[in-house]
Amino acid sequence: MHRKNVLVFSRPSGVEYRLRALFDAADVEVRFFAVPLPSVLKDISALEADLVVFEPEQAELKSMRAVEDALFSAGNIALFVVVNEADLDLLQLPSRLVADFATHESSDAELSLRLRHLLWRGEETSSADFVRAGSLTLNLATYQVKVDGTTLDLTYLEYALLAFLVTHPGKTYSRDALLRRVWGFEYFGGSRTVDVHVRRVRAKLGPELAQHLETVRGVGYLWNR
């Protein structure tokens, strides 16, 4: 995979600090801009980006058509939009671009997965993107999980939970810790939702692999190789 170029147009006190931490761990070149994206659309092609991350103010959501036109003309640059949950009704994603969105309430795990999916969609993955545990294979670039070559039908949170535990083998995490690391700090539901998702993941993994997803009584869960 070639090194990607990302342009981030974020608001003061927005998601910039979270994105910096996420991109620090990826093979990408990131440039952050304090100016609104609509103000530089005429020059966007000169910036040579693979992905534009846009955190619009509510009023800027009205400029999405102009954003789409500019990014499409500049070489069909992918777009990732971060919005307030209250503004979702106003968001209209482009139809001609590879695009996705997340809300400010999304967890870091979700942001990371969605960004990786946009950046490396359809490209070959490196060996570092694969995690194997017996007959289980996780592709961290395409978010696929296979058992003996058969792709499992996992929801996003089921995948995120499994991927987190498998990539941190031998470590026990409490339900609250998993909520913070997988669901995100803004999740207000009960911690028992972790138990529900663990049961679903075990059922989909099958009896043999499910044994590796262990319950540590009174503590939480771990993936035991």
Sine and cosine of phi, psi and omega as CSV:
sin_phi,cos_phi,sin_psi,cos_psi,sin_omega,cos_omega
0.00,0.00,0.72,-0.70,0.01,-1.00
-0.99,0.13,0.37,-0.93,-0.02,-1.00
-0.92,0.40,0.73,-0.68,-0.10,-1.00
-0.99,-0.12,0.46,-0.89,0.06,-1.00
-0.93,-0.37,0.81,-0.59,-0.06,-1.00
-0.84,-0.55,0.71,-0.70,0.10,-0.99
-0.93,-0.37,0.77,-0.63,-0.03,-1.00
-0.89,-0.46,0.86,-0.52,0.07,-1.00
-0.93,-0.38,0.99,-0.14,-0.10,-0.99
-0.86,-0.51,0.31,-0.95,-0.01,-1.00
-1.00,0.02,0.38,-0.93,0.13,-0.99
-0.85,0.53,0.69,-0.72,-0.01,-1.00
0.88,0.47,0.45,0.89,0.02,-1.00
-1.00,-0.07,-0.68,-0.73,-0.07,-1.00
-1.00,-0.07,0.12,0.99,-0.09,-1.00
-0.82,0.57,-0.70,0.72,-0.06,-1.00
-0.91,0.42,-0.55,0.84,0.04,-1.00
-0.95,0.30,-0.66,0.75,-0.01,-1.00
-0.91,0.41,-0.61,0.79,0.03,-1.00
-0.85,0.53,-0.70,0.71,-0.01,-1.00
-0.91,0.41,-0.64,0.77,-0.01,-1.00
-0.93,0.38,-0.68,0.73,-0.04,-1.00
-0.96,0.27,-0.39,0.92,0.04,-1.00
-0.86,0.51,-0.47,0.88,-0.04,-1.00
-1.00,-0.03,0.03,1.00,-0.06,-1.00
-0.90,-0.43,0.35,-0.94,0.00,-1.00
-1.00,0.06,0.95,0.31,-0.04,-1.00
-0.67,-0.74,0.43,-0.90,0.13,-0.99
-0.97,-0.23,0.88,-0.48,-0.11,-0.99
-0.88,-0.47,0.71,-0.71,0.11,-0.99
-0.84,-0.55,0.78,-0.63,-0.01,-1.00
-0.98,-0.22,0.67,-0.74,-0.02,-1.00
-0.84,-0.55,0.70,-0.72,0.03,-1.00
-1.00,0.02,-0.16,0.99,-0.02,-1.00
-1.00,0.02,0.44,-0.90,0.05,-1.00
-0.91,0.42,0.60,-0.80,0.02,-1.00
-0.84,0.55,-0.70,0.71,-0.02,-1.00
-0.84,0.55,-0.43,0.90,-0.06,-1.00
-0.97,0.24,-0.24,0.97,-0.04,-1.00
-0.87,-0.50,0.24,0.97,-0.07,-1.00
-0.86,0.51,-0.58,0.81,-0.04,-1.00
-0.92,0.40,-0.34,0.94,-0.02,-1.00
-0.95,-0.31,0.14,0.99,-0.17,-0.99
-0.90,0.43,-0.56,0.83,-0.03,-1.00
-0.91,0.42,-0.52,0.85,-0.01,-1.00
-0.95,0.32,-0.29,0.96,-0.04,-1.00
-1.00,0.10,-0.20,0.98,0.15,-0.99
0.79,0.61,0.93,0.37,-0.03,-1.00
-0.95,-0.33,0.50,-0.86,0.19,-0.98
-1.00,-0.05,-0.47,0.88,-0.04,-1.00
-0.54,-0.84,0.68,-0.74,0.13,-0.99
-0.92,-0.40,0.79,-0.61,0.09,-1.00
-0.97,-0.23,0.82,-0.58,-0.13,-0.99
-0.82,-0.57,0.85,-0.52,0.08,-1.00
-0.92,-0.39,1.00,0.03,-0.15,-0.99
-0.99,0.14,0.51,-0.86,0.29,-0.96
-0.94,0.35,0.29,-0.96,-0.04,-1.00
-0.83,0.56,-0.69,0.73,-0.02,-1.00
-0.90,0.44,-0.50,0.87,-0.04,-1.00
-0.96,0.28,-0.26,0.97,0.05,-1.00
-0.89,0.46,-0.38,0.92,0.03,-1.00
-0.95,0.31,-0.25,0.97,-0.04,-1.00
-1.00,-0.09,0.19,0.98,-0.09,-1.00
-0.88,0.48,-0.53,0.85,0.02,-1.00
-0.91,0.41,-0.66,0.75,0.03,-1.00
-0.92,0.40,-0.62,0.79,0.05,-1.00
-0.88,0.47,-0.72,0.70,0.01,-1.00
-0.86,0.51,-0.73,0.68,-0.02,-1.00
-0.86,0.51,-0.70,0.71,-0.05,-1.00
-0.92,0.38,-0.70,0.72,-0.02,-1.00
-0.94,0.35,-0.59,0.81,0.04,-1.00
-0.92,0.40,-0.69,0.72,0.00,-1.00
-0.92,0.39,-0.46,0.89,-0.03,-1.00
-0.99,0.11,0.11,0.99,0.04,-1.00
0.89,-0.45,0.44,0.90,0.04,-1.00
0.85,0.52,0.80,0.60,0.01,-1.00
-0.94,0.34,0.71,-0.71,0.02,-1.00
-0.93,0.36,0.45,-0.89,-0.07,-1.00
-0.76,-0.65,0.72,-0.70,0.09,-1.00
-0.81,-0.59,0.84,-0.54,-0.08,-1.00
-0.93,-0.37,0.72,-0.69,0.06,-1.00
-0.90,-0.43,0.87,-0.49,-0.10,-1.00
-0.76,-0.65,0.28,-0.96,0.16,-0.99
-0.95,0.32,0.59,-0.80,0.00,-1.00
-0.85,0.53,-0.56,0.83,-0.02,-1.00
-0.92,0.38,-0.29,0.96,-0.04,-1.00
-0.99,-0.17,0.11,0.99,-0.07,-1.00
-0.87,0.50,-0.55,0.83,0.00,-1.00
-0.91,0.42,-0.35,0.94,-0.03,-1.00
-1.00,-0.07,-0.18,0.98,-0.08,-1.00
-0.99,0.10,0.79,-0.61,0.10,-0.99
-0.81,-0.59,0.95,-0.31,-0.04,-1.00
-0.95,0.30,0.52,-0.85,0.02,-1.00
-0.88,0.48,0.53,-0.85,0.03,-1.00
-0.99,-0.10,-0.33,0.94,-0.06,-1.00
-0.99,-0.17,-0.10,0.99,-0.04,-1.00
-0.93,-0.38,0.41,-0.91,0.26,-0.96
-0.96,0.29,0.89,-0.46,-0.14,-0.99
-0.55,-0.83,0.41,-0.91,0.07,-1.00
-0.43,-0.90,0.12,-0.99,0.01,-1.00
-0.54,-0.84,0.27,-0.96,0.15,-0.99
-0.53,-0.85,0.30,-0.95,0.07,-1.00
-0.98,-0.21,0.27,-0.96,0.05,-1.00
-0.87,0.49,-0.38,0.93,-0.01,-1.00
-0.99,0.14,-0.13,0.99,-0.02,-1.00
-0.91,0.41,0.53,-0.85,0.02,-1.00
-0.96,0.27,0.29,-0.96,0.08,-1.00
-0.87,0.49,-0.59,0.81,0.00,-1.00
-0.89,0.46,-0.66,0.75,0.01,-1.00
-0.93,0.37,-0.69,0.73,0.04,-1.00
-0.84,0.54,-0.72,0.69,-0.03,-1.00
-0.88,0.47,-0.71,0.71,-0.02,-1.00
-0.90,0.43,-0.69,0.73,-0.03,-1.00
-0.92,0.38,-0.62,0.78,0.02,-1.00
-0.92,0.39,-0.68,0.73,0.03,-1.00
-0.88,0.47,-0.63,0.78,-0.02,-1.00
-0.90,0.44,-0.61,0.79,0.04,-1.00
-0.95,0.31,-0.64,0.77,-0.10,-0.99
-0.96,0.29,-0.58,0.81,-0.11,-0.99
-0.86,-0.51,0.46,0.89,0.04,-1.00
-0.88,0.48,0.81,-0.58,0.11,-0.99
0.98,0.21,0.00,1.00,0.00,-1.00
-0.99,-0.11,0.39,-0.92,0.09,-1.00
-0.91,0.41,0.57,-0.82,0.00,-1.00
-0.98,-0.19,0.43,-0.91,0.04,-1.00
-1.00,0.05,0.22,-0.98,-0.01,-1.00
-0.87,0.49,-0.44,0.90,-0.01,-1.00
-0.93,0.36,-0.28,0.96,-0.01,-1.00
-1.00,0.09,-0.12,0.99,-0.03,-1.00
-0.96,-0.29,0.72,-0.69,0.10,-0.99
-0.86,-0.52,0.81,-0.58,-0.04,-1.00
-0.87,-0.48,0.66,-0.75,0.07,-1.00
-0.62,-0.78,1.00,-0.07,-0.07,-1.00
0.91,0.42,-0.81,-0.59,-0.01,-1.00
-0.99,0.12,0.00,1.00,-0.02,-1.00
-1.00,-0.06,0.73,-0.68,0.07,-1.00
-0.76,-0.65,0.81,-0.58,0.10,-0.99
-0.96,-0.29,0.78,-0.63,0.12,-0.99
-0.98,-0.21,0.97,-0.24,-0.10,-1.00
-0.96,0.28,-0.23,0.97,0.01,-1.00
-1.00,0.03,-0.56,0.83,-0.03,-1.00
-0.95,-0.32,-0.06,1.00,0.06,-1.00
0.91,0.42,0.48,0.88,0.05,-1.00
-0.99,-0.15,0.56,-0.83,0.09,-1.00
-0.83,-0.55,0.79,-0.61,0.00,-1.00
-0.82,-0.57,0.58,-0.81,0.12,-0.99
-0.84,-0.54,0.89,-0.45,-0.07,-1.00
0.80,0.61,0.62,0.79,0.06,-1.00
1.00,0.08,-0.10,0.99,0.01,-1.00
-0.99,-0.14,0.80,-0.60,-0.04,-1.00
-0.96,0.27,0.75,-0.66,0.05,-1.00
-1.00,0.09,0.57,-0.82,0.03,-1.00
-1.00,-0.06,1.00,-0.01,-0.04,-1.00
-0.95,-0.32,0.58,-0.81,0.17,-0.99
-0.96,0.29,0.19,-0.98,0.00,-1.00
-0.84,0.54,-0.75,0.66,-0.06,-1.00
-0.93,0.36,-0.54,0.84,0.08,-1.00
-0.90,0.44,-0.70,0.71,0.04,-1.00
-0.89,0.46,-0.74,0.67,-0.06,-1.00
-0.88,0.48,-0.65,0.76,0.02,-1.00
-0.90,0.43,-0.74,0.67,0.00,-1.00
-0.89,0.45,-0.72,0.69,-0.03,-1.00
-0.88,0.48,-0.64,0.77,-0.01,-1.00
-0.90,0.43,-0.73,0.69,-0.04,-1.00
-0.93,0.36,-0.66,0.75,-0.02,-1.00
-0.91,0.41,-0.57,0.82,0.01,-1.00
-0.99,0.10,0.00,1.00,0.11,-0.99
-0.77,-0.64,0.84,0.54,-0.12,-0.99
-0.91,0.41,0.53,-0.85,0.08,-1.00
0.98,0.19,-0.01,1.00,-0.01,-1.00
-0.94,-0.33,0.75,-0.67,0.00,-1.00
-1.00,-0.03,0.74,-0.67,0.00,-1.00
-0.85,-0.53,0.73,-0.68,0.06,-1.00
-0.94,0.34,0.25,-0.97,0.05,-1.00
-0.87,0.50,-0.68,0.74,0.00,-1.00
-0.89,0.45,-0.63,0.78,0.02,-1.00
-0.90,0.43,-0.65,0.76,0.02,-1.00
-0.92,0.39,-0.61,0.80,0.07,-1.00
-0.87,0.49,-0.66,0.75,0.00,-1.00
-0.93,0.36,-0.67,0.74,-0.13,-0.99
-0.99,0.14,-0.50,0.87,-0.06,-1.00
-0.96,-0.28,-0.76,0.65,-0.03,-1.00
-0.99,0.16,-0.52,0.86,0.01,-1.00
0.97,-0.24,0.35,-0.94,-0.09,-1.00
-0.91,0.41,-0.38,0.92,-0.08,-1.00
-1.00,0.04,0.05,1.00,-0.03,-1.00
-0.97,0.23,0.79,-0.62,-0.08,-1.00
-0.93,-0.37,0.10,1.00,0.01,-1.00
-0.98,0.22,0.08,-1.00,-0.01,-1.00
-0.97,0.26,0.43,-0.90,-0.05,-1.00
-0.94,0.35,-0.28,0.96,0.00,-1.00
-0.93,0.37,-0.23,0.97,0.08,-1.00
-0.88,0.47,-0.44,0.90,0.06,-1.00
-0.89,0.45,-0.69,0.73,0.01,-1.00
-0.86,0.50,-0.67,0.75,0.00,-1.00
-0.88,0.48,-0.71,0.70,-0.03,-1.00
-0.94,0.35,-0.58,0.82,0.07,-1.00
-0.89,0.46,-0.69,0.73,0.02,-1.00
-0.87,0.49,-0.66,0.75,0.00,-1.00
-0.92,0.39,-0.67,0.75,0.01,-1.00
-0.90,0.44,-0.70,0.72,0.02,-1.00
-0.86,0.50,-0.67,0.74,-0.02,-1.00
-0.89,0.46,-0.61,0.79,-0.02,-1.00
-0.98,0.21,-0.48,0.88,0.03,-1.00
-0.95,0.31,-0.51,0.86,-0.08,-1.00
1.00,-0.08,0.31,-0.95,-0.14,-0.99
-0.83,0.55,-0.67,0.74,-0.08,-1.00
-0.92,0.40,-0.79,0.61,-0.02,-1.00
-0.95,0.30,-0.50,0.87,-0.02,-1.00
-0.87,0.49,-0.42,0.91,0.00,-1.00
-0.91,0.42,-0.41,0.91,-0.02,-1.00
-0.97,0.24,-0.38,0.92,0.03,-1.00
-1.00,0.00,1.00,0.01,-0.17,-0.98
-1.00,-0.03,0.53,-0.85,0.15,-0.99
-1.00,-0.09,0.80,-0.60,0.10,-0.99
-0.98,-0.19,0.97,-0.24,-0.16,-0.99
-0.83,0.56,0.77,-0.64,0.02,-1.00
0.99,0.16,-0.04,1.00,-0.03,-1.00
-0.83,-0.55,-0.92,0.38,-0.05,-1.00
0.15,-0.99,-0.78,-0.63,-0.11,-0.99
-0.69,-0.72,0.42,-0.91,0.11,-0.99
-0.52,-0.85,0.36,-0.93,0.15,-0.99
-0.98,-0.20,0.89,-0.45,-0.05,-1.00
-0.97,-0.25,0.90,-0.44,0.00,-1.00
-0.95,0.32,0.00,0.00,0.00,0.00
